[in-house]
Amino acid sequence: MHNGMKTSMKRVFWILVVLFVLILGTMFKLVAYDRQTIASNSYNARLGYGNEDFKRGTIYDSYGNVMAESVKDGDSYERVYPYGEIAAHITGYTGSGATGIEAVENFALLGLDSEVSQRVKNLFDGNELTGDNVYLTIDMEIQELAYDLLGNSTGAVVVMDPTTGGIIAMASTPSFDPNTVREDWSELSTDENSPMLNRATQGLYPPGSTFKIVTALSAIRNIDDIDNFVYQCEGEVELGEKIIHCFNSRVHGVLTINQAMAVSCNSAFASIGDSLGASKLRETADSLNINSDITFDLPLSDSSFSLSMFSNESELAETSIGQGKTLVTPLYMAMLISSIANDGIMMQPYMVEKITSGDGTVKSTTVPQIYDTVMTADEANRLTEMLIEVVNNGTGTAAQLSGYQAAGKTGTAENSGEYDHSWFVGFASTDSPKVAVAVILENVSGSERATPIGGKLMQAVLDKLNGKDISTNNYTYTTSVETENNGDDLNSETDIVEDVVTPEDDYVIGSDVLNPDNEDENSTEETENNDDINGGDSEIDGETSAEEEGDGLPAVPDTYTDEYGHQLDLVNK
């Protein structure tokens, strides 16, 4: 045989050997390392198989309440979800594909690591083939309350243990019945309200005034002597090509940074952001992992913060008060507020507590892990002081608790819909934090608010931890027909942010600037009105204090008339 041919044959031989080894290696990797990922992949056809002779594992909450189980139906098993819509976005469903815990823990629930041995053993003793059981950190009593509090609103709630990252409750509305997905599929898949979307983890929203927490942290880090910060709020401020309004252009007067946070002064925080600059604000946002790819037991959308050193002054102003291009999930906001409660330590969020075999043997347990240290304990304490003011004397009084001190931040986020989104993030109690919440209500009107929902949930969790039977107490609330506006209110006739226009068109209902072309006339009227106010006390949320102390009270009366004879109302924010 020609030497050249021998050489070619050897080359082909070794190429085939290498390819064979690569195939074996790939198969080993698939079996040893990727099998769980494949078992839970949404493209895996087995997720849609019925469990004819195999009893799928049970999903429990942290107290052992059954959230999903397989029940014998003739010769096969039927998957049953006792809580239906209440926990649908957590458990998910199986049978017509799979979602939720049913999908991500499919490997364990099918008992795939022991299926072969079980089938061999079944040939001799006829024992039932069973999957592993999954225990969650969820407390179904709190979960039911969260779902009930959301009611008919579209929105989401996340309740978290800030010290461990364990999810106590996670509700999203509208929801769906996992027991009847196959029958309801045509309607569910075309519903414009997207009931199958888990808004707690996959919904992306502008954070509104809850983002002022980030701006405040950046100010703490970058503005010298922040405790002596003073801002004169005139109801609005022009930055770049935008006019930033406080709610209904309300004039808050002289404010410290604590007071600015308490009354959620847009003008103050937009100005703070402007003085910080885009780079510093971006640096703070990045340190809080807003742009990080955070992992979770369920599918999680990535929050995003797009401000950069090339952003203009208008973008910076909008971003500083939570508008602009910033988008966050409720779960991320729960992580952020939890990090403040936990002395600056952001915990890895998780929902799967442990996995046990059919006979109760614990096969794996989740150990709480630190995701990142995002701020110092001193910074967290300073933010806590501000957020206590929000709850005690500011926009978050509806989150005040009985027997515990809460801290939190309200928010209103403008959007393209008819009404604004309502936010609340908070934690309690401040001396020993045990619960953190994030609540978002989409396009809400009237007296519907996120803040009391957050307050009721924190109260219920703390009461239960202290041995109270929360099933016998009233943790729900009824929205009143008329509620005094005392915070980050909704549906203002004045946008939070508007483009700068010519002076004659820059007319805002409730603004103290009526017509810049007649400044002297308006100045006289404003002086007279201020004298009226400063001559007495104004009341907010049942507390009385004077304007000259700089506590953020109105600098104009509740009603007045412009030079055209229009009567203008100043809504109490």
C-alpha positions in Angstrom: 0.0 0.0 0.0 1.3 3.4 -0.9 2.7 5.4 2.0 0.6 8.4 1.2 -2.6 6.3 1.3 -1.5 4.8 4.7 -1.0 8.3 6.1 -4.5 9.4 4.9 -6.1 6.4 6.4 -4.4 7.1 9.7 -5.7 10.6 9.6 -9.2 9.5 8.9 -9.0 7.0 11.7 -7.9 9.5 14.3 -10.5 12.0 13.1 -13.2 9.3 13.6 -11.8 8.5 17.1 -11.9 12.2 18.1 -15.5 12.5 16.8 -16.5 9.4 18.7 -15.0 10.7 21.9 -16.8 14.0 21.4 -20.1 12.3 20.9 -19.6 10.2 24.0 -18.6 13.3 25.9 -21.7 15.2 24.7 -24.0 12.3 25.7 -22.4 12.1 29.1 -22.9 15.9 29.6 -26.5 15.6 28.6 -27.2 12.7 31.0 -25.0 13.9 33.9 -25.3 17.7 33.8 -28.0 18.9 31.5 -30.8 16.4 32.2 -32.6 18.7 34.7 -32.5 21.7 32.3 -33.8 19.5 29.5 -36.5 18.1 31.8 -37.8 21.6 32.6 -37.3 23.1 29.1 -40.6 24.5 27.7 -39.8 22.7 24.3 -39.6 19.3 26.0 -42.7 17.4 24.7 -42.7 15.3 27.9 -44.0 18.3 29.8 -47.3 17.8 28.1 -47.5 14.0 28.7 -50.2 12.7 31.0 -49.0 10.7 34.0 -50.7 7.5 33.3 -48.8 5.1 35.6 -46.6 7.6 37.4 -47.7 9.7 40.4 -46.2 13.2 39.9 -44.7 14.7 43.1 -46.7 17.0 45.3 -46.0 20.8 45.7 -46.4 22.1 49.3 -46.2 25.5 50.9 -43.9 26.1 53.9 -46.6 24.9 56.3 -47.3 21.6 54.4 -50.5 22.8 52.6 -51.0 21.1 49.3 -50.6 23.5 46.4 -50.6 20.9 43.6 -51.1 17.1 43.7 -51.8 14.1 41.5 -55.1 12.3 42.2 -55.9 8.8 41.0 -58.6 8.9 38.3 -59.3 5.4 37.0 -56.1 4.0 35.7 -54.3 7.3 35.5 -53.6 10.4 37.5 -55.1 13.9 37.3 -53.3 17.0 38.4 -55.3 19.0 40.9 -54.6 22.6 42.1 -56.6 23.2 45.4 -56.0 27.0 45.4 -56.8 27.5 41.8 -56.2 31.1 40.6 -54.7 32.2 44.0 -51.4 30.4 43.4 -51.6 29.8 39.6 -48.5 31.9 38.7 -46.5 30.1 41.3 -47.5 26.5 40.7 -48.1 27.0 37.0 -49.7 24.0 35.4 -48.9 20.8 33.6 -50.7 18.6 31.1 -50.8 21.2 28.2 -47.2 22.0 28.4 -46.0 23.3 31.7 -45.2 26.6 33.5 -44.2 27.8 37.0 -42.8 25.4 39.5 -44.4 22.5 37.5 -41.9 23.3 34.7 -38.8 24.4 36.6 -38.9 21.4 39.0 -40.2 18.9 36.4 -37.1 16.8 36.9 -37.8 16.3 40.6 -41.6 16.1 40.3 -41.2 13.2 37.8 -38.6 11.6 40.0 -36.3 11.2 37.0 -33.2 10.5 39.0 -34.9 7.3 40.4 -37.4 6.4 37.7 -35.4 3.5 36.3 -34.8 2.0 39.8 -38.4 2.5 40.7 -39.6 0.7 37.6 -37.3 -2.2 38.2 -38.5 -2.5 41.8 -42.1 -2.2 40.6 -41.7 -5.4 38.7 -41.2 -7.3 41.9 -43.3 -5.6 44.6 -45.8 -3.5 42.5 -45.2 -0.4 44.5 -46.6 2.9 43.1 -44.2 4.9 41.0 -43.8 8.4 42.5 -41.9 11.6 41.9 -40.2 13.8 44.5 -42.1 16.4 46.5 -41.3 20.1 46.4 -41.7 22.4 49.4 -41.9 26.1 48.8 -41.2 29.1 51.0 -44.7 30.3 50.2 -47.2 30.9 53.1 -50.5 30.2 51.5 -52.4 32.2 54.2 -50.4 35.3 53.2 -50.7 34.3 49.6 -54.5 34.2 49.8 -54.5 37.6 51.5 -52.2 39.1 48.9 -54.5 37.8 46.1 -57.6 39.1 47.9 -56.1 42.6 48.4 -55.3 42.9 44.7 -59.0 42.2 44.0 -60.1 43.2 40.5 -57.0 45.4 40.0 -54.3 44.5 37.5 -51.1 44.2 39.3 -48.7 42.2 41.4 -47.4 41.7 45.0 -44.2 40.3 46.2 -43.7 39.5 49.9 -40.2 38.6 50.9 -38.1 37.8 54.0 -35.4 40.4 53.7 -32.9 38.4 55.8 -33.0 35.2 53.7 -34.5 36.1 50.3 -37.3 33.6 50.8 -40.5 34.5 49.0 -43.4 34.5 51.4 -46.1 35.4 48.8 -46.2 36.3 45.1 -49.5 37.2 43.6 -50.4 38.5 40.1 -53.7 39.6 38.7 -55.6 38.9 36.6 -55.0 35.2 37.1 -56.2 31.9 35.6 -57.4 28.5 36.8 -54.6 25.9 36.4 -57.2 23.1 36.7 -58.9 24.1 33.4 -56.0 25.4 31.2 -56.7 22.9 28.5 -60.4 23.8 28.3 -59.7 27.5 28.6 -56.7 27.7 26.3 -58.3 29.4 23.4 -59.7 32.2 25.6 -56.5 32.5 27.8 -54.2 32.7 24.8 -56.1 35.6 23.2 -57.0 37.6 26.3 -55.6 41.1 26.0 -55.3 41.3 29.8 -52.6 38.5 29.7 -53.8 36.5 32.7 -51.1 34.0 32.3 -48.3 36.6 32.6 -46.7 36.6 36.0 -46.5 40.3 36.5 -44.4 39.9 39.7 -41.4 38.5 37.8 -42.1 39.3 34.2 -43.8 42.6 34.3 -41.6 45.6 33.6 -42.7 49.0 34.9 -41.3 52.5 35.4 -40.5 52.7 39.1 -42.0 56.2 39.6 -41.1 57.8 42.9 -39.9 54.6 44.4 -36.7 55.3 42.4 -36.1 58.3 44.7 -34.5 55.7 47.0 -31.7 55.3 44.4 -31.4 59.0 43.9 -31.2 59.6 47.7 -28.5 56.9 48.0 -26.5 58.5 45.3 -26.9 61.9 47.1 -25.7 60.3 50.4 -22.6 59.0 48.6 -21.7 62.0 46.6 -23.1 65.2 48.2 -21.0 66.5 51.1 -22.9 67.2 54.3 -26.2 65.8 53.0 -27.8 66.1 56.4 -27.7 69.9 56.0 -29.2 69.8 52.5 -32.0 72.3 52.0 -34.2 72.8 48.9 -36.7 75.5 48.2 -39.5 73.9 46.3 -41.6 76.2 44.1 -43.8 73.5 42.7 -41.9 72.9 39.5 -38.4 73.1 38.1 -37.2 73.5 34.5 -34.2 71.3 33.6 -33.0 70.9 30.1 -36.1 70.7 27.8 -38.4 69.4 30.5 -40.5 71.0 33.2 -40.7 68.7 36.3 -43.8 69.3 38.3 -44.6 68.2 41.8 -48.1 66.8 42.1 -50.4 69.4 40.7 -47.5 71.8 40.9 -47.8 71.9 44.6 -45.3 74.2 46.3 -43.7 72.3 49.2 -41.6 75.2 50.5 -38.3 74.7 52.3 -37.3 71.0 52.6 -34.6 68.9 54.1 -33.8 65.7 52.2 -35.8 63.7 54.8 -38.8 66.0 54.2 -38.3 65.9 50.4 -38.5 62.1 50.6 -41.5 62.2 52.9 -43.6 64.4 50.6 -42.0 62.9 47.5 -41.0 66.2 46.1 -40.3 65.8 42.4 -38.6 69.2 42.0 -36.1 68.4 44.8 -35.1 65.0 43.5 -34.9 66.1 39.9 -32.6 68.9 41.1 -30.5 66.5 43.2 -30.2 64.2 40.2 -29.1 67.2 38.0 -26.4 68.2 40.5 -25.2 64.6 40.8 -24.8 64.1 37.1 -25.6 61.0 34.9 -22.4 59.2 35.7 -22.8 59.3 39.5 -26.5 58.2 39.3 -25.6 55.4 36.9 -22.8 54.3 39.2 -25.2 54.0 42.1 -27.9 52.2 40.0 -25.3 49.7 38.8 -24.1 49.1 42.4 -27.7 48.1 43.2 -27.8 45.6 40.3 -30.6 47.1 38.4 -28.9 46.0 35.1 -27.8 42.6 36.4 -29.1 39.3 35.1 -30.6 38.0 38.4 -31.6 34.3 38.5 -34.7 33.1 40.2 -36.7 29.9 40.5 -39.3 31.2 38.0 -38.7 33.1 34.7 -37.5 36.6 35.5 -37.4 39.6 33.2 -34.3 41.8 33.5 -34.7 45.3 35.0 -32.9 48.0 33.1 -31.4 51.5 33.7 -30.3 53.2 30.5 -28.9 56.5 31.7 -25.3 57.1 30.6 -22.7 59.9 30.6 -24.0 60.9 27.2 -27.6 61.4 28.4 -28.9 65.0 28.3 -30.2 67.1 31.2 -33.8 66.3 30.5 -33.2 62.5 30.6 -31.3 62.9 33.8 -34.1 64.9 35.4 -36.8 62.4 34.4 -34.7 59.4 35.5 -34.0 60.9 38.9 -37.7 60.7 39.8 -38.3 57.3 38.3 -39.6 58.2 34.8 -37.5 58.1 31.7 -36.4 54.7 30.3 -35.9 52.9 33.6 -37.9 49.7 33.9 -38.1 47.3 36.9 -39.9 44.2 38.0 -41.8 44.0 41.3 -39.4 41.2 42.4 -36.4 43.5 41.9 -38.0 46.3 43.9 -38.7 43.8 46.7 -35.0 42.9 46.6 -34.0 46.6 46.7 -36.1 47.5 49.7 -35.0 44.2 51.4 -31.4 45.2 51.0 -32.1 48.4 53.0 -33.8 46.4 55.7 -30.9 44.0 55.8 -28.1 46.5 56.4 -27.2 46.8 52.8 -27.0 43.1 52.0 -29.1 42.0 49.0 -30.1 38.3 49.3 -30.6 35.9 46.4 -34.3 35.5 46.1 -35.6 31.9 46.1 -38.9 30.0 46.4 -38.0 26.3 46.5 -37.2 25.5 50.2 -36.5 21.8 49.9 -37.1 18.6 47.9 -38.0 15.3 49.5 -38.5 11.8 48.1 -41.8 10.0 48.3 -40.9 8.5 51.7 -40.0 11.9 53.2 -36.2 11.7 52.9 -34.8 15.2 52.3 -32.8 15.2 49.0 -31.9 18.9 48.8 -32.4 22.0 50.9 -31.9 25.6 49.8 -29.4 27.5 51.9 -30.0 31.3 51.9 -27.2 33.1 49.9 -26.0 36.6 49.7 -26.4 38.0 46.2 -24.4 41.2 46.8 -23.6 43.8 49.4 -25.0 46.9 47.7 -24.6 49.5 50.4 -23.0 50.0 53.8 -25.0 49.5 57.0 -24.7 53.3 57.6 -26.1 54.1 54.2 -29.0 51.6 54.8 -29.7 53.2 58.2 -29.7 56.7 56.7 -32.2 55.6 54.0 -34.3 53.9 56.7 -34.6 57.2 58.5 -36.0 58.8 55.4 -38.4 56.0 54.7 -39.7 56.1 58.2 -40.6 59.7 57.7 -42.5 58.7 54.5 -44.7 56.3 56.6 -45.0 58.4 59.7 -45.5 61.9 58.3 -45.5 61.7 54.5 -47.1 60.0 51.5 -47.1 56.5 53.1 -49.3 57.0 56.1 -51.7 54.3 54.8 -48.9 51.8 55.5 -48.7 52.6 59.2 -48.8 49.4 61.4 -50.3 48.6 64.7 -47.5 47.7 67.2 -44.7 47.9 64.6 -42.7 50.6 62.9 -42.7 50.4 59.1 -40.5 52.2 56.5 -41.4 52.5 52.9 -41.8 54.6 49.7 -44.8 55.3 47.6 -44.7 56.0 43.9 -46.8 57.0 40.9 -45.5 56.0 37.5 -46.8 57.8 34.4 -47.5 55.5 31.4 -49.2 55.5 28.1 -52.4 54.2 29.6 -55.4 56.2 30.8 -54.3 56.2 34.4 -51.0 56.0 36.3 -49.5 53.0 38.0 -49.4 53.0 41.8 -46.4 51.6 43.7 -45.4 50.9 47.3 -42.3 49.3 48.6 -41.6 48.9 52.3 -40.4 46.7 55.2 -41.1 46.2 58.9 -40.4 46.3 61.6 -37.4 48.7 61.4 -35.7 47.4 64.6 -35.8 43.8 63.5 -37.0 43.5 59.8 -38.9 40.3 59.1 -40.9 41.2 56.0 -40.5 43.4 52.9 -43.1 44.1 50.2 -43.4 45.5 46.7 -46.8 46.3 45.3 -47.8 47.6 41.9 -51.3 48.4 40.6 -51.6 49.2 36.9 -53.7 52.1 35.6 -55.6 52.6 38.9 -58.1 55.4 39.5 -60.2 56.8 42.3 -59.2 55.7 45.8 -57.4 52.5 44.9 -53.9 52.5 46.2 -50.8 50.2 46.5 -49.8 51.6 49.9 -52.5 50.1 52.1 -52.1 46.8 50.5 -48.4 46.8 51.4 -49.3 47.9 55.0 -51.9 45.1 55.5 -49.5 42.4 54.2 -46.7 43.6 56.5 -49.1 43.7 59.5 -50.4 40.2 58.8 -46.9 38.6 58.4 -45.6 40.2 61.6 -48.7 39.3 63.5 -48.5 35.7 62.4 -44.8 35.5 63.4 -45.8 36.8 66.8 -48.3 34.0 67.3 -51.5 35.7 66.3 -54.3 33.9 64.4 -54.5 36.2 61.4 -57.5 34.2 60.0 -59.7 35.8 62.7 -58.6 39.4 62.1 -59.5 41.9 59.4 -56.5 42.5 57.1 -58.5 43.6 54.1 -59.5 47.1 53.3 -62.3 48.7 51.4 -61.5 51.7 49.1 -63.7 54.6 50.1 -65.6 56.7 47.5 -63.6 59.8 48.4 -60.1 59.7 49.9 -58.0 62.7 50.8 -55.0 62.8 48.6 -51.9 62.8 50.8 -49.1 61.5 48.8 -47.9 60.2 45.4 -51.4 60.6 44.1 -52.8 59.4 40.9 -54.4 60.8 37.7 -53.3 64.4 38.2 -54.5 66.9 35.7 -50.9 68.0 35.5 -48.3 65.6 34.1 -45.2 64.9 36.2 -43.0 65.7 33.3 -43.8 67.9 30.3 -41.8 69.4 27.5 -40.8 73.0 27.8 -43.1 75.3 25.9 -43.3 79.0 25.2 -44.3 81.1 28.3 -47.8 81.9 27.2 -48.5 78.2 26.8 -46.9 77.1 30.0 -50.1 77.1 32.0 -50.6 74.5 34.7 -53.8 74.0 36.8 -52.8 74.4 40.4 -49.5 76.1 39.6 -48.5 79.3 41.4 -47.0 80.6 38.1 -50.1 81.8 36.2 -48.7 84.1 33.5 -45.1 85.0 33.3 -45.9 87.9 31.1 -47.8 89.6 34.0 -45.3 88.8 36.7 -45.9 91.9 38.8 -49.7 91.3 39.0 -49.2 87.6 39.9 -46.5 88.4 42.4 -48.9 90.7 44.3 -51.6 88.1 44.3 -49.2 85.4 45.4 -47.9 87.6 48.3 -51.4 88.2 49.5 -52.2 84.5 49.3 -49.1 83.5 51.1 -49.9 85.9 53.9 -53.2 84.2 54.3 -51.6 80.8 54.6 -48.8 81.8 56.8 -51.2 83.4 59.2 -52.6 80.1 60.2 -52.0 76.4 60.2 -52.6 73.8 57.5 -53.5 70.2 58.2 -52.1 67.2 56.4 -53.1 63.7 57.5 -54.5 65.0 60.8 -51.3 66.8 61.8 -50.9 70.6 62.1 -47.8 72.5 61.5 -46.7 75.9 60.1 -45.2 76.8 56.7 -42.5 78.9 58.1 -40.9 75.8 59.6 -40.3 74.5 56.1 -42.4 71.3 56.5 -43.6 71.1 52.9 -47.1 72.6 53.4 -48.8 74.6 50.5 -47.5 78.1 49.8 -50.7 79.0 48.0 -54.4 78.7 49.1 -56.6 75.7 48.1 -58.5 77.9 45.6 -57.7 81.1 43.8 -58.5 82.9 40.5 -56.2 83.8 37.6 -56.3 87.0 35.6 -58.8 85.5 33.2 -61.3 84.8 36.0 -60.7 81.0 36.0 -61.1 79.5 39.5 -58.3 77.1 40.1 -58.2 74.3 42.6 -55.1 73.1 44.3 -55.4 69.5 45.2 -53.9 68.5 48.5 -51.2 65.9 47.6 
